Amino acid sequence: MTKKNETKSSAKSEQQAAIEAPATVETPAVTEAPTDSKGCEAVTVIVIESEDFAGDIAVRSVKQNLKGVDADIQVVKGDLNVETLKSSLDFVQTERIILMTANMIILNPVLLSDIALVKAKKMGNTITANTGMPVMVHKSALDALLKEAEEANQPHIDILDTYFPGTVPTGFTPFILGDWNKDPFVLPVVSKNPSIEAIGKFAEWKKFMHIGPDSWSEDLKAYLENRFKA
């Protein structure tokens, strides 16, 4: 009787061991994302400029105020369109990209999350992602959009209003900007002769500034040059 019980016990143990033994699974190779000197995933900032001095100031504002990441900053001449972006992506090594034009200035210290937050503003009965602030996009998604536009012979699509509805989750609602006098985000400068005193007061707490094409007065240039010294 003892021998029979031992045989049963042995068979049961072997069966249990077979069940519990993990299957051999080949682990796929992991490709690590590029990282900066702090170990964060790297980010490329593309500054699109039409005026040399404007691009220089925008770059200095990024270097001074984009915190928590060492960004690779690339200045590209042109406009925010398919042709300019397609040529610039050839030199981008990171998946995350910050897009901004040279008339967008980072006024005060911001984190990547401040830029990654998808924002929009009301334009009549619609909303637009063109808020006058830098935005974060993903290279793979942007590259696919640019290829589709090129194949459809649509070189003048609105990049941001085409990109964000197609990449954000279904049902996602962006942060809708309210009264610019009160929200902490963007200071729009549209006057031909902007008040430096008024700008200085808003610049104490606003994150970004967007400068209209006719607003680059000599006083404003001097103010920005002093604020973002080389």
Phi and psi restraints in degrees (value plus and minus 20) as a CYANA .aco file:
   2 THR   PHI     -83.5   -43.5
   2 THR   PSI     -62.2   -22.2
   3 LYS   PHI     -84.4   -44.4
   3 LYS   PSI     -59.3   -19.3
   4 LYS   PHI     -84.2   -44.2
   4 LYS   PSI     -63.0   -23.0
   5 ASN   PHI     -84.2   -44.2
   5 ASN   PSI     -59.2   -19.2
   6 GLU   PHI     -84.1   -44.1
   6 GLU   PSI     -57.0   -17.0
   7 THR   PHI     -85.2   -45.2
   7 THR   PSI     -64.0   -24.0
   8 LYS   PHI     -82.7   -42.7
   8 LYS   PSI     -63.9   -23.9
   9 SER   PHI     -82.3   -42.3
   9 SER   PSI     -60.0   -20.0
  10 SER   PHI     -85.7   -45.7
  10 SER   PSI     -62.5   -22.5
  11 ALA   PHI     -84.5   -44.5
  11 ALA   PSI     -59.7   -19.7
  12 LYS   PHI     -84.8   -44.8
  12 LYS   PSI     -61.0   -21.0
  13 SER   PHI     -84.5   -44.5
  13 SER   PSI     -61.2   -21.2
  14 GLU   PHI     -83.8   -43.8
  14 GLU   PSI     -60.4   -20.4
  15 GLN   PHI     -84.8   -44.8
  15 GLN   PSI     -63.8   -23.8
  16 GLN   PHI     -83.8   -43.8
  16 GLN   PSI     -60.2   -20.2
  17 ALA   PHI     -83.5   -43.5
  17 ALA   PSI     -57.2   -17.2
  18 ALA   PHI     -86.6   -46.6
  18 ALA   PSI     -56.6   -16.6
  19 ILE   PHI     -90.5   -50.5
  19 ILE   PSI     -61.8   -21.8
  20 GLU   PHI     -99.6   -59.6
  20 GLU   PSI     -37.9     2.1
  21 ALA   PHI     -85.2   -45.2
  21 ALA   PSI     104.3   144.3
  22 PRO   PHI     -90.3   -50.3
  22 PRO   PSI     124.0   164.0
  23 ALA   PHI     -92.9   -52.9
  23 ALA   PSI     126.8   166.8
  24 THR   PHI     -98.1   -58.1
  24 THR   PSI      97.6   137.6
  25 VAL   PHI    -139.0   -99.0
  25 VAL   PSI     107.9   147.9
  26 GLU   PHI    -100.2   -60.2
  26 GLU   PSI      98.2   138.2
  27 THR   PHI     -97.3   -57.3
  27 THR   PSI     104.3   144.3
  28 PRO   PHI     -87.6   -47.6
  28 PRO   PSI     131.1   171.1
  29 ALA   PHI     -84.5   -44.5
  29 ALA   PSI     117.9   157.9
  30 VAL   PHI    -123.4   -83.4
  30 VAL   PSI     106.9   146.9
  31 THR   PHI    -116.8   -76.8
  31 THR   PSI      93.6   133.6
  32 GLU   PHI     -99.6   -59.6
  32 GLU   PSI     120.3   160.3
  33 ALA   PHI     -90.8   -50.8
  33 ALA   PSI     128.5   168.5
  34 PRO   PHI     -77.9   -37.9
  34 PRO   PSI     122.4   162.4
  35 THR   PHI    -144.9  -104.9
  35 THR   PSI     137.3   177.3
  36 ASP   PHI    -108.8   -68.8
  36 ASP   PSI    -192.6  -152.6
  37 SER   PHI     -86.8   -46.8
  37 SER   PSI     -36.1     3.9
  38 LYS   PHI    -118.2   -78.2
  38 LYS   PSI     -17.1    22.9
  39 GLY   PHI      67.5   107.5
  39 GLY   PSI     -17.5    22.5
  40 CYS   PHI    -103.5   -63.5
  40 CYS   PSI     133.4   173.4
  41 GLU   PHI     -80.2   -40.2
  41 GLU   PSI     114.3   154.3
  42 ALA   PHI     -90.4   -50.4
  42 ALA   PSI     133.3   173.3
  43 VAL   PHI    -152.9  -112.9
  43 VAL   PSI     119.7   159.7
  44 THR   PHI    -126.3   -86.3
  44 THR   PSI     111.8   151.8
  45 VAL   PHI    -125.3   -85.3
  45 VAL   PSI     100.0   140.0
  46 ILE   PHI    -123.3   -83.3
  46 ILE   PSI      95.5   135.5
  47 VAL   PHI    -123.5   -83.5
  47 VAL   PSI      95.3   135.3
  48 ILE   PHI    -116.5   -76.5
  48 ILE   PSI      99.9   139.9
  49 GLU   PHI    -144.1  -104.1
  49 GLU   PSI     132.8   172.8
  50 SER   PHI    -140.3  -100.3
  50 SER   PSI     -35.4     4.6
  51 GLU   PHI    -145.9  -105.9
  51 GLU   PSI     111.0   151.0
  52 ASP   PHI     -78.4   -38.4
  52 ASP   PSI     -66.3   -26.3
  53 PHE   PHI     -85.6   -45.6
  53 PHE   PSI     -55.4   -15.4
  54 ALA   PHI     -85.7   -45.7
  54 ALA   PSI     -62.8   -22.8
  55 GLY   PHI     -82.7   -42.7
  55 GLY   PSI     -58.0   -18.0
  56 ASP   PHI     -83.9   -43.9
  56 ASP   PSI     -63.4   -23.4
  57 ILE   PHI     -86.8   -46.8
  57 ILE   PSI     -61.8   -21.8
  58 ALA   PHI     -81.2   -41.2
  58 ALA   PSI     -63.2   -23.2
  59 VAL   PHI     -82.7   -42.7
  59 VAL   PSI     -63.9   -23.9
  60 ARG   PHI     -83.2   -43.2
  60 ARG   PSI     -55.5   -15.5
  61 SER   PHI     -87.6   -47.6
  61 SER   PSI     -54.4   -14.4
  62 VAL   PHI     -87.5   -47.5
  62 VAL   PSI     -67.8   -27.8
  63 LYS   PHI     -81.0   -41.0
  63 LYS   PSI     -56.1   -16.1
  64 GLN   PHI    -101.1   -61.1
  64 GLN   PSI     -55.1   -15.1
  65 ASN   PHI    -139.2   -99.2
  65 ASN   PSI     -29.2    10.8
  66 LEU   PHI    -105.4   -65.4
  66 LEU   PSI      90.2   130.2
  67 LYS   PHI    -124.2   -84.2
  67 LYS   PSI     136.2   176.2
  68 GLY   PHI      65.8   105.8
  68 GLY   PSI     -19.7    20.3
  69 VAL   PHI    -176.9  -136.9
  69 VAL   PSI     122.7   162.7
  70 ASP   PHI    -112.0   -72.0
  70 ASP   PSI      89.9   129.9
  71 ALA   PHI    -115.1   -75.1
  71 ALA   PSI     122.7   162.7
  72 ASP   PHI    -107.1   -67.1
  72 ASP   PSI      91.2   131.2
  73 ILE   PHI    -118.6   -78.6
  73 ILE   PSI     106.0   146.0
  74 GLN   PHI    -142.6  -102.6
  74 GLN   PSI     106.8   146.8
  75 VAL   PHI    -120.2   -80.2
  75 VAL   PSI     106.5   146.5
  76 VAL   PHI    -144.4  -104.4
  76 VAL   PSI     110.7   150.7
  77 LYS   PHI    -104.0   -64.0
  77 LYS   PSI     116.6   156.6
  78 GLY   PHI     122.7   162.7
  78 GLY   PSI    -174.1  -134.1
  79 ASP   PHI    -144.5  -104.5
  79 ASP   PSI     148.1   188.1
  80 LEU   PHI     -98.7   -58.7
  80 LEU   PSI      56.9    96.9
  81 ASN   PHI    -159.6  -119.6
  81 ASN   PSI     159.1   199.1
  82 VAL   PHI     -80.6   -40.6
  82 VAL   PSI     -67.5   -27.5
  83 GLU   PHI     -81.6   -41.6
  83 GLU   PSI     -67.8   -27.8
  84 THR   PHI     -83.3   -43.3
  84 THR   PSI     -65.4   -25.4
  85 LEU   PHI     -90.0   -50.0
  85 LEU   PSI     -58.1   -18.1
  86 LYS   PHI     -82.4   -42.4
  86 LYS   PSI     -61.3   -21.3
  87 SER   PHI     -90.7   -50.7
  87 SER   PSI     -53.4   -13.4
  88 SER   PHI     -96.1   -56.1
  88 SER   PSI     -47.6    -7.6
  89 LEU   PHI     -86.7   -46.7
  89 LEU   PSI     -41.9    -1.9
  90 ASP   PHI     -80.6   -40.6
  90 ASP   PSI     -43.4    -3.4
  91 PHE   PHI    -125.8   -85.8
  91 PHE   PSI     -15.9    24.1
  92 VAL   PHI    -111.5   -71.5
  92 VAL   PSI     107.3   147.3
  93 GLN   PHI    -124.9   -84.9
  93 GLN   PSI     -23.2    16.8
  94 THR   PHI    -131.9   -91.9
  94 THR   PSI     137.0   177.0
  95 GLU   PHI     -98.6   -58.6
  95 GLU   PSI     -58.0   -18.0
  96 ARG   PHI    -109.2   -69.2
  96 ARG   PSI     113.4   153.4
  97 ILE   PHI    -152.0  -112.0
  97 ILE   PSI     116.9   156.9
  98 ILE   PHI    -121.3   -81.3
  98 ILE   PSI     103.0   143.0
  99 LEU   PHI    -122.5   -82.5
  99 LEU   PSI     112.3   152.3
 100 MET   PHI    -174.8  -134.8
 100 MET   PSI     132.7   172.7
 101 THR   PHI    -117.5   -77.5
 101 THR   PSI     144.6   184.6
 102 ALA   PHI     -89.0   -49.0
 102 ALA   PSI     -32.3     7.7
 103 ASN   PHI    -113.3   -73.3
 103 ASN   PSI      -7.8    32.2
 104 MET   PHI    -125.1   -85.1
 104 MET   PSI     103.5   143.5
 105 ILE   PHI    -139.0   -99.0
 105 ILE   PSI     115.1   155.1
 106 ILE   PHI    -109.1   -69.1
 106 ILE   PSI      86.5   126.5
 107 LEU   PHI     -94.6   -54.6
 107 LEU   PSI     -60.7   -20.7
 108 ASN   PHI    -155.0  -115.0
 108 ASN   PSI     145.6   185.6
 109 PRO   PHI     -75.2   -35.2
 109 PRO   PSI     110.2   150.2
 110 VAL   PHI    -153.3  -113.3
 110 VAL   PSI     138.4   178.4
 111 LEU   PHI    -120.9   -80.9
 111 LEU   PSI     147.6   187.6
 112 LEU   PHI     -80.0   -40.0
 112 LEU   PSI     -52.2   -12.2
 113 SER   PHI     -84.6   -44.6
 113 SER   PSI     -49.8    -9.8
 114 ASP   PHI     -84.3   -44.3
 114 ASP   PSI     -53.2   -13.2
 115 ILE   PHI    -106.8   -66.8
 115 ILE   PSI     -55.9   -15.9
 116 ALA   PHI     -87.7   -47.7
 116 ALA   PSI     -46.7    -6.7
 117 LEU   PHI     -78.0   -38.0
 117 LEU   PSI     101.3   141.3
 118 VAL   PHI     -96.3   -56.3
 118 VAL   PSI      98.8   138.8
 119 LYS   PHI    -136.0   -96.0
 119 LYS   PSI     136.9   176.9
 120 ALA   PHI    -170.9  -130.9
 120 ALA   PSI     140.6   180.6
 121 LYS   PHI    -151.1  -111.1
 121 LYS   PSI     134.2   174.2
 122 LYS   PHI     -98.8   -58.8
 122 LYS   PSI     116.0   156.0
 123 MET   PHI    -151.6  -111.6
 123 MET   PSI      69.9   109.9
 124 GLY   PHI      49.0    89.0
 124 GLY   PSI    -143.0  -103.0
 125 ASN   PHI    -113.3   -73.3
 125 ASN   PSI     -15.5    24.5
 126 THR   PHI    -142.0  -102.0
 126 THR   PSI     153.5   193.5
 127 ILE   PHI    -144.0  -104.0
 127 ILE   PSI     133.6   173.6
 128 THR   PHI    -153.1  -113.1
 128 THR   PSI     128.2   168.2
 129 ALA   PHI    -105.9   -65.9
 129 ALA   PSI     -22.9    17.1
 130 ASN   PHI    -103.4   -63.4
 130 ASN   PSI      68.5   108.5
 131 THR   PHI    -124.8   -84.8
 131 THR   PSI     -23.7    16.3
 132 GLY   PHI      63.0   103.0
 132 GLY   PSI      -4.4    35.6
 133 MET   PHI    -143.5  -103.5
 133 MET   PSI     136.0   176.0
 134 PRO   PHI     -80.3   -40.3
 134 PRO   PSI     130.2   170.2
 135 VAL   PHI    -150.2  -110.2
 135 VAL   PSI     136.3   176.3
 136 MET   PHI    -126.9   -86.9
 136 MET   PSI     111.2   151.2
 137 VAL   PHI    -149.0  -109.0
 137 VAL   PSI     150.5   190.5
 138 HIS   PHI    -129.6   -89.6
 138 HIS   PSI     114.2   154.2
 139 LYS   PHI     -76.1   -36.1
 139 LYS   PSI     -66.4   -26.4
 140 SER   PHI     -81.4   -41.4
 140 SER   PSI     -62.9   -22.9
 141 ALA   PHI     -89.8   -49.8
 141 ALA   PSI     -60.6   -20.6
 142 LEU   PHI     -86.2   -46.2
 142 LEU   PSI     -61.1   -21.1
 143 ASP   PHI     -82.3   -42.3
 143 ASP   PSI     -60.9   -20.9
 144 ALA   PHI     -83.5   -43.5
 144 ALA   PSI     -61.8   -21.8
 145 LEU   PHI     -82.0   -42.0
 145 LEU   PSI     -64.1   -24.1
 146 LEU   PHI     -85.7   -45.7
 146 LEU   PSI     -58.0   -18.0
 147 LYS   PHI     -86.8   -46.8
 147 LYS   PSI     -60.8   -20.8
 148 GLU   PHI     -82.8   -42.8
 148 GLU   PSI     -62.7   -22.7
 149 ALA   PHI     -84.2   -44.2
 149 ALA   PSI     -59.5   -19.5
 150 GLU   PHI     -87.2   -47.2
 150 GLU   PSI     -63.3   -23.3
 151 GLU   PHI     -86.4   -46.4
 151 GLU   PSI     -51.3   -11.3
 152 ALA   PHI    -107.3   -67.3
 152 ALA   PSI     -16.9    23.1
 153 ASN   PHI      35.7    75.7
 153 ASN   PSI      28.9    68.9
 154 GLN   PHI    -144.3  -104.3
 154 GLN   PSI      53.6    93.6
 155 PRO   PHI     -94.5   -54.5
 155 PRO   PSI     -30.9     9.1
 156 HIS   PHI    -133.9   -93.9
 156 HIS   PSI       8.4    48.4
 157 ILE   PHI     -86.3   -46.3
 157 ILE   PSI     135.3   175.3
 158 ASP   PHI     -96.5   -56.5
 158 ASP   PSI      89.4   129.4
 159 ILE   PHI     -78.2   -38.2
 159 ILE   PSI     -72.1   -32.1
 160 LEU   PHI     -91.4   -51.4
 160 LEU   PSI     -62.1   -22.1
 161 ASP   PHI     -92.7   -52.7
 161 ASP   PSI     -34.8     5.2
 162 THR   PHI    -110.2   -70.2
 162 THR   PSI     -58.9   -18.9
 163 TYR   PHI     -87.7   -47.7
 163 TYR   PSI     -73.2   -33.2
 164 PHE   PHI     -88.7   -48.7
 164 PHE   PSI     -62.6   -22.6
 165 PRO   PHI     -81.7   -41.7
 165 PRO   PSI     -45.4    -5.4
 166 GLY   PHI    -108.9   -68.9
 166 GLY   PSI     -31.2     8.8
 167 THR   PHI    -137.8   -97.8
 167 THR   PSI     -43.8    -3.8
 168 VAL   PHI     -96.5   -56.5
 168 VAL   PSI     133.8   173.8
 169 PRO   PHI     -78.9   -38.9
 169 PRO   PSI     129.6   169.6
 170 THR   PHI     -77.4   -37.4
 170 THR   PSI     111.8   151.8
 171 GLY   PHI      64.0   104.0
 171 GLY   PSI     -21.6    18.4
 172 PHE   PHI     -89.6   -49.6
 172 PHE   PSI     115.2   155.2
 173 THR   PHI    -131.5   -91.5
 173 THR   PSI     100.8   140.8
 174 PRO   PHI     -89.6   -49.6
 174 PRO   PSI     146.9   186.9
 175 PHE   PHI     -92.5   -52.5
 175 PHE   PSI      96.6   136.6
 176 ILE   PHI    -108.2   -68.2
 176 ILE   PSI     100.3   140.3
 177 LEU   PHI     -89.1   -49.1
 177 LEU   PSI     123.9   163.9
 178 GLY   PHI    -126.1   -86.1
 178 GLY   PSI    -154.9  -114.9
 179 ASP   PHI     -88.3   -48.3
 179 ASP   PSI      98.8   138.8
 180 TRP   PHI     -84.6   -44.6
 180 TRP   PSI     -40.3    -0.3
 181 ASN   PHI     -88.3   -48.3
 181 ASN   PSI     -40.5    -0.5
 182 LYS   PHI    -135.8   -95.8
 182 LYS   PSI     -50.8   -10.8
 183 ASP   PHI     -93.3   -53.3
 183 ASP   PSI     134.8   174.8
 184 PRO   PHI    -106.6   -66.6
 184 PRO   PSI     -11.8    28.2
 185 PHE   PHI    -111.1   -71.1
 185 PHE   PSI    -105.6   -65.6
 186 VAL   PHI    -130.1   -90.1
 186 VAL   PSI     120.8   160.8
 187 LEU   PHI    -124.1   -84.1
 187 LEU   PSI      87.4   127.4
 188 PRO   PHI    -102.9   -62.9
 188 PRO   PSI     106.6   146.6
 189 VAL   PHI    -130.9   -90.9
 189 VAL   PSI      91.0   131.0
 190 VAL   PHI    -143.4  -103.4
 190 VAL   PSI     -32.3     7.7
 191 SER   PHI     -91.2   -51.2
 191 SER   PSI     129.1   169.1
 192 LYS   PHI     -92.7   -52.7
 192 LYS   PSI     -43.6    -3.6
 193 ASN   PHI    -153.2  -113.2
 193 ASN   PSI      51.7    91.7
 194 PRO   PHI     -84.3   -44.3
 194 PRO   PSI     125.0   165.0
 195 SER   PHI     -97.6   -57.6
 195 SER   PSI      96.6   136.6
 196 ILE   PHI     -88.1   -48.1
 196 ILE   PSI     -51.9   -11.9
 197 GLU   PHI     -83.1   -43.1
 197 GLU   PSI     -66.2   -26.2
 198 ALA   PHI     -85.7   -45.7
 198 ALA   PSI     -61.9   -21.9
 199 ILE   PHI     -80.8   -40.8
 199 ILE   PSI     -61.5   -21.5
 200 GLY   PHI     -80.7   -40.7
 200 GLY   PSI     -57.0   -17.0
 201 LYS   PHI     -89.3   -49.3
 201 LYS   PSI     -64.5   -24.5
 202 PHE   PHI     -88.0   -48.0
 202 PHE   PSI     -54.9   -14.9
 203 ALA   PHI     -87.1   -47.1
 203 ALA   PSI     -32.3     7.7
 204 GLU   PHI     -89.5   -49.5
 204 GLU   PSI     -46.9    -6.9
 205 TRP   PHI    -154.5  -114.5
 205 TRP   PSI     -25.6    14.4
 206 LYS   PHI    -101.2   -61.2
 206 LYS   PSI     129.1   169.1
 207 LYS   PHI    -104.4   -64.4
 207 LYS   PSI     -58.3   -18.3
 208 PHE   PHI    -153.2  -113.2
 208 PHE   PSI     140.9   180.9
 209 MET   PHI    -150.3  -110.3
 209 MET   PSI     118.4   158.4
 210 HIS   PHI    -141.3  -101.3
 210 HIS   PSI     101.7   141.7
 211 ILE   PHI    -125.2   -85.2
 211 ILE   PSI     103.9   143.9
 212 GLY   PHI     -87.4   -47.4
 212 GLY   PSI     138.8   178.8
 213 PRO   PHI     -82.5   -42.5
 213 PRO   PSI     -45.2    -5.2
 214 ASP   PHI    -120.4   -80.4
 214 ASP   PSI      -9.3    30.7
 215 SER   PHI    -126.3   -86.3
 215 SER   PSI     -13.5    26.5
 216 TRP   PHI    -102.4   -62.4
 216 TRP   PSI      48.7    88.7
 217 SER   PHI     -93.1   -53.1
 217 SER   PSI     142.5   182.5
 218 GLU   PHI     -82.3   -42.3
 218 GLU   PSI     -56.7   -16.7
 219 ASP   PHI     -84.9   -44.9
 219 ASP   PSI     -60.4   -20.4
 220 LEU   PHI     -87.5   -47.5
 220 LEU   PSI     -60.8   -20.8
 221 LYS   PHI     -79.4   -39.4
 221 LYS   PSI     -64.3   -24.3
 222 ALA   PHI     -84.3   -44.3
 222 ALA   PSI     -59.4   -19.4
 223 TYR   PHI     -82.1   -42.1
 223 TYR   PSI     -65.9   -25.9
 224 LEU   PHI     -90.2   -50.2
 224 LEU   PSI     -58.1   -18.1
 225 GLU   PHI     -81.4   -41.4
 225 GLU   PSI     -58.4   -18.4
 226 ASN   PHI     -93.3   -53.3
 226 ASN   PSI     -55.0   -15.0
 227 ARG   PHI     -93.1   -53.1
 227 ARG   PSI     -56.1   -16.1
 228 PHE   PHI    -140.9  -100.9
 228 PHE   PSI      54.6    94.6
 229 LYS   PHI     -91.3   -51.3
 229 LYS   PSI     122.5   162.5
